[in-house]
Amino acid sequence: MEQLCFGERNTTFEKLQGCNVATVNALALGTTMIGIRVYDVMRAVDYLKSRKEVDGSRIGCMGISGGGTATLY
């Protein structure tokens, strides 16, 4: 899945400014970007586990940089 501020989840504004503005906005709302991204991953795993064609015991996650951090958490 694509993380917030990347790929199709990247708005035109974020393409110009990067994730800095989204990070500051998250902090102003009392959360962090990594918290939002980890929550997204948790919900993606929940969705995959709900699918009958998915073996929930074999779901894996990997990433580089921010994706690796989200995987660690």
C-alpha positions in Angstrom: 0.0 0.0 0.0 1.1 3.5 -0.6 1.8 5.6 2.4 0.3 9.0 3.0 2.1 11.7 1.0 3.4 9.2 -1.6 2.1 7.9 -4.9 -1.6 8.3 -5.4 -2.0 9.5 -1.8 0.2 12.5 -2.6 -1.6 15.8 -3.3 -0.4 18.4 -5.7 0.5 20.6 -2.7 2.5 17.8 -1.1 4.4 17.2 -4.4 5.6 20.8 -4.1 6.2 20.8 -0.3 7.0 17.2 0.5 5.7 15.6 3.8 6.8 18.6 5.9 3.5 20.3 5.9 1.6 17.1 6.5 4.0 16.3 9.4 3.4 19.7 11.0 -0.3 19.4 10.6 -0.3 15.9 12.2 1.6 17.3 15.2 -0.8 20.2 15.5 -3.6 17.6 15.7 -1.8 15.7 18.4 -0.5 12.8 16.4 2.5 12.0 14.2 2.9 10.9 10.6 4.4 7.6 11.6 1.4 7.0 13.9 -0.9 7.7 11.0 1.1 5.4 8.7 1.3 2.6 11.2 -2.5 2.9 11.7 -3.0 2.6 7.9 -0.8 -0.6 7.9 -2.8 -2.1 10.8 -6.1 -1.5 8.9 -4.6 -2.9 5.7 -3.6 -6.1 7.6 -7.1 -6.3 9.2 -8.6 -6.0 5.7 -6.4 -8.7 4.3 -7.2 -11.0 7.2 -10.9 -10.5 6.5 -10.5 -11.9 2.9 -11.2 -15.6 2.6 -8.5 -16.1 0.0 -5.8 -14.7 2.3 -3.9 -16.9 4.8 -3.7 -14.4 7.7 -0.8 -16.2 9.3 1.4 -15.5 6.2 1.0 -11.7 5.9 4.3 -9.9 5.7 5.4 -6.4 5.6 8.7 -4.7 4.5 9.9 -1.2 3.6 12.7 1.2 3.1 13.1 4.4 5.1 9.6 5.4 6.3 8.1 2.1 5.2 10.8 0.3 7.2 9.9 2.4 10.2 6.2 1.6 9.8 7.1 -2.1 9.5 9.2 -2.0 12.7 6.3 -0.6 14.6 
